[in-house]
C-alpha cells in the first residue's frame, strides 16, 4: 500500500521534512498547518516542491472546533473553513482532517453536529475537497471512533467520511473490531501511531509520547487488520507527536518511520520482504582502541589467549572457549578511544540476513578487503555498530577466521585452568544508544534481526535515570541490552560492556584476581542489604563480599556476576546463570553504576 508521513513527525523546516520523507521512500505527506504557516514558500511552491520530490499531498491538517456550535460560532467556523479550502486548492490537497470539537461553545447534540458537518462538507465539495472527521480521544462530546462514525453516517454527505487514528482508538481502550462495520469507501484516511503503555492524561500522552508502530505497546497491527477488512485502500500514514523526534535529524527519523511501516505491512501480509534470519549465537565482539595494552591486560587476566592475527590488518583475535574478542588498533579509530565497534552474529543464512536488512532500510556496509579475505555480509545498526553475519566453522559461506593466522602464545599468557569457570561464551552485549535513537534501535533489532524485545527498565544512576531494554532470541543464545543515558549530554559517560557466561563465576573471580586483575569494588552496604534479602550457606556471602560478586534471584533461578574496571568506554562482566535465570541483574545495576562513577577509570582511563 502507499505510505505517507505527517510533517509533524519530523524536525526542521518544511523543505527539510519533505526532502527527508522523499529520501526515505514515502509516497506522500500530510501537511501539518503549522509547518505551512512557518514556511517562506507559497502554497504553489510547496506543491511544486512535493511534485519534484515524487510526493503527493495526501492530507491537510488539522481543522478544529467546527461542529455542534451555536449558529454565530458556526458561521465564523465556515469562514475559516472557506479560507482553508482555498489555500488547499493552491496547495493541491484534496482531503482535510477535521478533529472532533474541544470548544467550550460546543453542545452535546449529535443531530446538530451531523447537520453542521454536512454543511461543511457541502462547502468542501464545492472546492473539490473531502472532509475526514476524526474523534479526538479528548474530544468534548465526541471522543470515540464509533461515535464519530455515527455522526458521519447520520450526516449522509458524499464528501464527508471518517479518519481513523490508531492512537485515539487504542489509547481509550476502544475495541477496534467495530471498524469492520464502517464501509471502506467512507474511511477517508488512516493515521497510525504507537505509544508506550502509560498511566497519564491522554492529551499529554498523545502530544509527547507517541512513537512509530512496533516501538510501543499498542496492537497497531490488529487495528490495521480490521481497517483492511472494512475495505480501506488509502495510504498508511504516520502521525506521531514525540519530543525526541522533534529534536532529532529528520532523515534518520523518516527512515525509522518507513521501516516501521514496512514491518507493519509484513505483519498483516500486505508485504513480503525477505523473511527474518534470526541469529543463533555471537561469533565475536570487536573492540577498537588506540592502545591494545590495557585491553590485552584485562583479557589476559580473564583467561583469554591471543590466538591469531589478521593477515592484513592490525587486528588480534583473543579467545576463551567460544567467547571471542577482536582487538583492532587501526589508526582511523584512535580518536575515539576504546569502544565496542562491531559484533559478529552467527547466522544460518548470512546472505539472507543481509537481504532482509537491506529490505528494511538498514545501510549495507561496503568492505575494503584484500584478495582472499572472507566476503562477510555487514550492515550498520542505528548507533553505528557494525553487524557482521557469520558462518563460523560451517561449510559453504566464508569463515571469517580464515583471514587470521595463528600466533604462538606470548610468554606472559596464562592458560586458563580447567576448573576456573569451565567453558565460556558471550552471554550478552550492552550497547549505549544515542539519546534520540533508543526506540529506533529497538525497532531495528526487532525488525531486521528478528530479536524479541523485553520490557523496558528504568535504572537509577547517580546522575539520573538510565533506560534499558533487552532484545533477545527466544532461547537466549543472542542477547543485546540497549541503554540510553539520563540526558543527551551524558551518552558518552555510559560505557558499553561485554558479558561473558561461565558455569562458576566465583572461581573465575578468584582466577582473575590471582592473575593481577582488579574487579570493580562493591560497597559493603550492598552485602549488608543482601544478607537481609536472601539466605546464604555459611561463608557464601563472605566470599561474594571478598571477590566483588553480586547476586540476584528471580522466579526461575539465580544470577551471580561481577565486573572489571572500564577501559575507555568498555568493561567486562562475568555472569553465571543457574536454573533458568532470565534477567540481567537489573536490581544490582544502581550499585554497579554508582561504583563505576566512583572509580576514576570509568570515564576513560
C-alpha positions in Angstrom: 0.0 0.0 0.0 1.0 3.6 -0.4 2.8 5.1 2.6 2.6 8.7 4.0 4.0 10.6 6.9 2.8 13.8 8.6 5.3 16.6 8.6 4.7 17.0 12.4 6.7 13.7 12.8 9.9 15.3 11.7 12.2 18.1 12.8 13.4 21.0 10.7 11.9 23.3 8.1 9.1 22.2 5.9 11.6 21.8 3.0 13.9 19.6 5.1 10.9 17.5 6.2 9.7 17.0 2.6 13.2 16.0 1.5 13.6 13.5 4.3 10.3 11.9 3.6 11.1 11.5 -0.1 14.6 10.1 0.5 13.1 7.6 3.0 10.8 6.3 0.3 7.4 7.7 1.3 4.8 8.2 -1.4 3.1 11.1 0.2 2.8 13.5 3.2 0.3 15.1 5.5 1.0 18.8 5.6 0.6 20.0 9.2 -0.7 23.5 9.2 1.9 25.0 11.5 4.6 23.8 9.1 3.0 25.6 6.2 2.4 28.8 8.2 6.1 28.9 9.2 7.4 28.2 5.7 8.6 31.1 3.4 7.4 29.1 0.4 4.0 29.9 -1.1 1.4 27.0 -1.3 2.2 26.8 -5.0 5.9 26.5 -4.4 5.3 23.8 -1.8 3.0 21.9 -4.2 5.8 22.1 -6.9 8.4 21.0 -4.4 6.4 17.9 -3.4 5.9 17.1 -7.1 9.7 17.4 -7.7 10.3 15.0 -4.8 7.7 12.5 -6.0 5.4 13.2 -3.1 1.6 13.6 -3.1 -0.1 15.8 -0.5 -2.5 13.3 1.0 -4.0 15.4 3.8 -4.0 18.9 5.1 -4.5 19.1 8.9 -5.9 19.9 11.3 -9.2 21.9 11.2 -10.5 22.2 14.7 -13.7 23.2 16.6 -16.2 23.1 13.7 -19.3 21.1 14.7 -22.2 21.3 17.2 -21.7 25.1 17.7 -24.2 27.9 18.2 -25.1 29.4 14.7 -23.0 32.5 15.1 -19.9 30.5 16.1 -20.5 28.0 13.3 -20.7 30.9 10.8 -17.2 32.0 11.9 -16.0 28.4 11.6 -17.3 28.3 8.0 -15.5 31.5 7.2 -12.3 29.9 8.5 -13.0 26.7 6.5 -13.6 28.7 3.3 -10.2 30.3 3.6 -8.5 26.9 4.2 -10.3 25.3 1.3 -9.0 28.0 -1.0 -5.5 27.5 0.4 -5.8 23.7 -0.1 -6.7 24.4 -3.8 -3.4 26.3 -4.2 -1.6 23.5 -2.3 -3.1 20.7 -4.4 -4.5 18.8 -1.3 -8.0 17.3 -1.7 -8.6 15.9 1.9 -8.8 17.9 5.1 -8.7 16.5 8.6 -11.4 17.8 11.0 -10.9 16.9 14.6 -13.9 16.5 17.0 -14.5 19.7 18.8 -13.0 20.7 22.2 -14.6 24.1 22.0 -16.3 25.3 25.2 -19.1 26.5 22.9 -19.8 23.0 21.5 -23.0 21.4 22.7 -23.8 17.7 23.2 -26.1 17.4 20.2 -25.3 14.7 17.6 -28.0 15.9 15.3 -26.6 19.4 15.3 -23.1 18.1 14.8 -24.2 16.0 11.8 -26.1 18.9 10.2 -23.2 21.3 10.5 -20.7 18.7 9.3 -22.9 18.1 6.3 -22.9 21.9 5.6 -19.1 22.0 5.9 -18.8 19.0 3.5 -21.0 20.8 1.0 -18.7 23.8 1.1 -15.7 21.5 0.8 -17.2 19.7 -2.2 -17.6 23.0 -4.0 -13.8 23.3 -3.7 -13.1 19.7 -4.8 -12.2 18.6 -1.2 -13.3 15.8 1.1 -13.7 16.1 4.9 -12.2 13.3 7.1 -13.8 13.6 10.5 -11.7 12.2 13.4 -12.7 11.6 17.0 -10.0 13.1 19.3 -9.6 10.9 22.4 -10.1 14.0 24.5 -13.0 15.4 22.4 -15.5 17.5 24.3 -18.5 15.4 23.4 -17.3 13.0 20.7 -14.2 11.0 21.7 -14.5 7.6 20.2 -14.3 6.4 16.6 -17.7 4.7 16.6 -19.4 7.8 17.9 -17.7 9.9 15.2 -18.9 7.3 12.6 -22.5 7.5 13.8 -22.4 11.3 13.3 -20.8 11.0 9.8 -23.3 8.3 8.8 -26.2 10.5 10.0 -24.9 13.4 8.0 -25.1 11.4 4.9 -22.9 13.6 2.7 -20.7 12.1 0.0 -17.8 14.5 0.7 -17.8 13.6 4.4 -16.1 10.5 5.8 -14.1 9.4 8.8 -10.5 9.4 9.7 -9.3 6.6 11.9 -6.3 7.2 14.2 -4.8 4.3 16.0 -3.6 6.3 19.0 -7.1 7.9 19.6 -8.7 4.5 19.3 -6.3 2.3 21.3 -5.4 4.9 24.0 -9.0 4.8 25.1 -9.2 1.1 25.1 -11.9 1.0 22.4 -12.5 -2.3 20.6 -11.3 -1.8 17.0 -13.4 -4.7 15.7 -16.3 -2.3 15.1 -14.2 -0.7 12.4 -15.2 -3.6 10.1 -18.8 -2.2 10.2 -17.7 1.0 8.5 -17.9 0.9 4.7 -14.4 1.1 3.3 -15.1 3.9 1.0 -16.2 6.1 4.0 -12.9 5.7 5.7 -11.2 8.6 4.0 -7.9 8.4 5.9 -5.9 6.2 8.3 -3.3 7.6 10.7 -1.0 5.3 12.6 0.9 5.7 15.8 2.1 3.5 18.6 2.8 4.5 22.2 4.3 3.1 25.4 1.6 1.9 27.9 1.5 4.8 30.4 -1.0 5.8 33.0 -1.3 9.6 32.4 -3.6 12.2 30.9 -4.4 11.2 27.4 -3.7 14.6 25.9 -0.2 14.7 27.3 0.3 11.1 26.3 -0.6 12.0 22.8 1.4 15.2 22.5 4.7 13.8 23.9 4.9 10.0 23.8 3.6 8.7 20.6 6.1 6.6 18.6 6.2 4.6 15.3 4.3 1.3 15.0 6.3 -1.5 16.7 8.0 0.8 19.2 5.3 0.9 21.8 2.7 -1.3 23.5 -0.3 -0.9 21.2 -1.6 -3.6 18.9 -1.4 -1.5 15.8 -1.2 -4.5 13.5 -4.5 -5.8 14.9 -6.2 -2.5 14.3 -4.9 -2.4 10.8 -6.3 -5.8 10.1 -9.8 -4.5 11.0 -9.3 -1.5 8.8 -8.3 -3.6 5.8 -11.3 -6.0 6.3 -13.5 -2.9 6.2 -12.2 -2.3 2.6 -9.9 0.7 3.2 -7.5 1.1 0.3 -5.9 4.5 1.0 -2.4 5.3 2.3 -0.9 4.1 5.6 0.1 7.3 7.2 2.2 8.1 10.3 1.2 10.8 12.6 3.5 10.9 15.6 3.9 13.7 18.2 7.2 12.9 20.0 9.5 15.3 21.8 12.6 13.2 20.9 11.6 13.1 17.2 11.2 16.8 17.1 14.8 17.3 18.2 16.4 14.6 16.0 17.6 14.8 12.5 14.8 14.4 10.0 16.5 12.0 7.7 17.1 9.1 10.2 13.7 9.7 11.8 12.0 9.4 8.4 13.9 6.1 7.6 12.9 4.8 11.0 9.2 5.6 10.3 9.4 4.0 6.9 11.0 0.9 8.4 8.1 0.7 10.9 5.6 0.7 8.1 7.5 -2.0 6.2 7.5 -4.2 9.3 3.8 -3.4 9.9 2.8 -4.3 6.4 4.7 -7.6 6.7 2.8 -8.4 9.9 -0.5 -8.1 8.2 0.6 -9.8 5.0 0.5 -6.7 2.9 4.2 -7.1 2.0 6.6 -9.9 1.8 10.2 -8.8 2.4 12.8 -11.5 2.8 12.0 -13.5 5.9 13.9 -12.7 9.1 17.0 -14.8 9.6 17.4 -15.0 13.4 21.0 -15.1 14.6 21.9 -18.2 16.6 25.0 -17.0 18.6 27.6 -14.3 18.9 30.6 -15.1 16.8 32.8 -12.2 18.1 32.8 -8.8 19.6 35.3 -6.3 18.1 36.9 -3.6 20.2 38.8 -0.7 18.5 41.4 1.0 20.6 44.4 3.4 20.3 46.3 1.2 22.7 46.0 -2.5 22.9 47.9 -2.9 26.2 45.1 -2.1 28.7 42.6 -4.3 26.9 45.0 -7.1 26.5 45.8 -7.0 30.2 42.2 -7.3 31.1 41.6 -10.1 28.6 44.7 -12.0 29.8 43.5 -11.8 33.4 40.1 -13.1 32.3 41.9 -16.2 30.9 41.7 -15.2 27.3 44.7 -16.1 25.0 45.8 -14.2 21.9 45.4 -17.0 19.3 45.6 -15.3 15.9 46.3 -12.1 14.0 44.7 -10.8 10.8 46.9 -11.1 7.8 46.4 -7.6 6.5 45.0 -5.5 9.4 46.1 -4.6 12.9 43.5 -6.9 14.5 44.2 -9.6 17.1 41.9 -12.5 18.0 41.6 -13.3 21.7 39.7 -16.4 22.6 38.5 -18.3 25.6 36.2 -21.3 24.8 33.5 -20.0 22.5 34.0 -16.4 23.6 36.0 -14.4 21.0 37.1 -10.8 21.2 38.8 -8.9 18.3 41.2 -6.1 19.3 41.6 -3.6 16.5 44.3 -0.9 16.7 43.6 0.6 13.3 44.7 4.3 13.1 41.3 5.5 11.9 39.9 4.7 15.3 42.5 6.3 17.5 40.5 9.5 18.2 37.5 7.5 19.5 39.2 5.7 22.4 38.4 2.0 23.3 34.9 1.1 22.3 32.8 -1.8 21.1 32.5 -1.1 17.3 31.3 -4.3 15.7 29.6 -7.6 16.5 29.7 -10.8 14.6 26.4 -12.7 14.7 26.2 -16.4 13.7 23.6 -16.8 11.1 22.1 -19.8 9.4 21.9 -17.8 6.2 24.3 -14.8 6.1 23.2 -13.7 2.6 19.5 -14.0 3.5 20.1 -12.0 6.7 21.7 -9.2 4.6 18.9 -9.2 2.1 16.4 -8.8 5.0 18.4 -6.0 6.5 18.6 -4.1 3.2 14.9 -4.6 2.5 14.2 -2.9 5.9 16.4 0.0 5.0 19.5 -1.0 7.1 22.7 0.5 5.5 24.7 -2.2 3.9 28.4 -1.6 4.7 31.0 -1.7 1.9 34.1 -3.6 3.0 37.7 -3.0 1.9 39.3 -6.4 1.8 42.3 -8.0 0.3 42.1 -10.8 -2.2 41.3 -14.0 -0.3 39.6 -12.2 2.6 36.2 -13.6 3.6 33.4 -11.6 2.0 31.3 -11.1 5.1 27.9 -9.5 4.8 27.6 -6.5 7.1 25.1 -3.8 8.0 25.1 -0.8 10.3 22.8 -0.6 13.3 21.3 2.9 14.1 24.0 3.7 16.6 26.7 2.9 14.0 27.7 -0.5 15.4 28.7 -2.8 12.5 26.9 -6.1 12.4 28.5 -9.0 10.5 26.6 -12.1 9.6 28.9 -15.1 10.1 29.0 -18.8 9.4 31.9 -19.8 11.7 33.1 -23.3 11.1 30.4 -24.3 8.6 30.9 -25.4 5.0 29.7 -23.1 2.3 29.8 -19.5 3.4 33.2 -18.0 4.0 34.6 -18.4 7.5 35.9 -15.1 8.9 38.6 -17.0 10.8 40.3 -17.8 7.5 41.5 -14.2 7.4 43.6 -14.8 10.6 46.9 -16.6 11.0 47.6 -18.5 14.2 50.2 -17.0 16.6 52.2 -18.6 19.3 51.2 -17.7 22.8 53.1 -14.8 24.3 55.4 -15.6 27.3 53.1 -13.9 29.7 49.9 -15.6 28.5 48.4 -17.8 31.2 46.3 -20.7 30.1 43.0 -21.0 32.0 42.9 -23.8 34.4 40.2 -26.4 33.6 38.3 -25.7 37.0 38.2 -21.9 36.9 34.8 -21.3 35.3 34.5 -24.0 32.6 33.5 -23.2 29.0 33.0 -19.6 28.3 30.7 -17.8 25.7 29.3 -14.4 25.2 26.2 -14.1 27.4 25.1 -10.6 26.3 26.3 -7.3 24.9 25.3 -3.9 26.2 25.2 -1.1 23.7 24.7 2.5 24.7 22.4 4.3 22.3 22.4 7.9 21.2 19.6 9.6 23.3 17.4 10.2 20.2 17.7 6.7 18.7 16.6 4.4 21.6 13.2 3.5 20.1 14.7 3.3 16.6 17.3 0.8 17.9 14.6 -1.4 19.4 12.6 -1.5 16.2 15.8 -2.2 14.2 16.9 -5.2 16.2 13.3 -6.5 16.3 12.5 -6.0 12.6 15.9 -6.5 11.0 17.3 -9.3 13.2 14.2 -10.9 14.5 15.1 -10.4 18.1 12.3 -10.2 20.7 12.1 -7.0 22.8 11.7 -7.5 26.5 10.2 -5.0 28.9 11.8 -1.6 29.2 13.5 -1.0 32.6 14.5 2.3 34.3 17.7 2.1 36.3 18.7 4.6 38.9 22.0 6.1 38.0 23.6 8.6 40.5 23.0 11.4 37.9 19.6 10.4 36.6 17.6 7.5 35.2 19.2 5.2 32.7 16.7 3.5 30.4 17.4 -0.1 29.4 15.6 -2.6 27.1 16.9 -6.0 26.1 16.3 -7.8 22.8 17.0 -11.5 22.5 16.4 -14.7 20.7 13.7 -17.0 22.2 16.3 -19.3 23.6 18.6 -16.5 24.9 21.5 -17.5 22.6 21.8 -13.9 21.5 21.0 -11.1 24.0 21.6 -7.4 23.4 20.8 -4.8 26.0 20.1 -1.4 24.6 20.6 1.5 27.0 20.3 5.3 26.9 21.7 7.7 29.4 19.9 10.2 31.7 20.4 13.1 29.4 21.6 13.8 25.8 25.0 15.1 27.1 25.5 12.0 29.2 25.5 9.5 26.4 29.3 9.2 26.3 29.6 8.8 30.0 27.9 5.4 30.0 30.1 2.5 28.9 29.4 -0.4 26.7 30.0 -3.9 28.0 30.6 -7.5 27.1 29.1 -10.1 29.5 30.8 -13.5 29.4 29.0 -16.6 30.6 30.7 -19.2 32.8 29.5 -22.0 35.0 31.4 -20.8 38.0 31.6 -17.0 38.5 33.3 -17.3 41.9 36.1 -19.5 40.5 36.5 -17.1 37.6 36.7 -14.1 40.0 39.4 -15.9 42.1 41.4 -16.6 38.9 41.0 -13.0 37.7 42.4 -11.6 41.0 45.3 -14.2 41.0 46.2 -13.1 37.5 46.5 -9.5 38.6 43.1 -8.3 37.7 41.1 -5.8 39.8 37.4 -6.3 39.9 35.1 -3.4 40.3 34.8 -2.7 44.1 31.3 -3.1 45.5 30.4 -1.2 48.7 30.0 -3.1 51.9 26.5 -1.7 52.3 25.3 -3.8 49.4 26.3 -7.0 51.1 24.7 -6.0 54.3 21.4 -5.5 52.4 21.9 -8.8 50.5 22.1 -10.6 53.9 18.7 -9.2 54.8 17.1 -10.1 51.4 18.3 -13.7 50.9 19.6 -16.6 52.9 23.0 -18.0 52.1 25.1 -21.0 53.0 27.8 -20.5 55.6 30.6 -18.4 54.2 28.9 -17.8 50.9 28.1 -14.1 51.4 31.6 -13.5 52.8 33.0 -15.0 49.6 30.9 -12.6 47.5 32.0 -9.7 49.6 35.7 -10.6 49.2 35.5 -11.0 45.5 33.0 -8.3 44.5 30.5 -10.8 43.3 26.8 -9.6 43.1 23.8 -11.8 43.4 20.2 -11.8 42.2 17.3 -14.2 42.1 14.1 -14.4 40.0 11.2 -16.8 39.7 13.3 -19.1 37.5 16.8 -19.2 39.1 19.8 -17.4 40.4 22.4 -15.0 39.0 26.0 -14.3 40.1 28.0 -11.7 38.4 31.0 -9.3 38.7 32.6 -6.6 36.7 36.1 -5.4 35.6 37.2 -1.8 35.6 36.4 0.1 32.5 39.0 0.6 29.7 38.0 3.6 27.6 34.3 3.0 27.2 34.2 -0.8 27.6 34.1 -3.1 30.6 33.6 -6.8 31.0 31.1 -8.6 33.1 31.3 -12.3 34.1 28.0 -14.0 34.7 26.7 -17.3 35.9 23.1 -18.2 35.2 21.6 -21.1 37.2 18.3 -22.9 36.9 17.0 -20.8 34.0 17.5 -17.2 35.4 16.3 -14.9 32.6 17.2 -11.4 33.7 20.3 -9.3 33.7 20.8 -8.4 37.3 18.8 -5.1 37.0 18.3 -4.9 40.7 22.1 -4.6 41.1 22.6 -2.1 38.3 22.3 1.1 40.5 25.1 -0.3 42.7 27.3 -1.1 39.7 26.7 2.4 38.2 27.5 4.2 41.4 30.7 2.1 41.8 31.7 2.9 38.3 31.2 6.6 38.8 33.3 6.4 41.9 36.2 4.8 40.0 38.3 7.2 38.1 38.8 4.8 35.1 35.0 4.9 34.3 35.3 7.9 32.1 38.3 6.8 30.1 41.4 6.0 32.0 
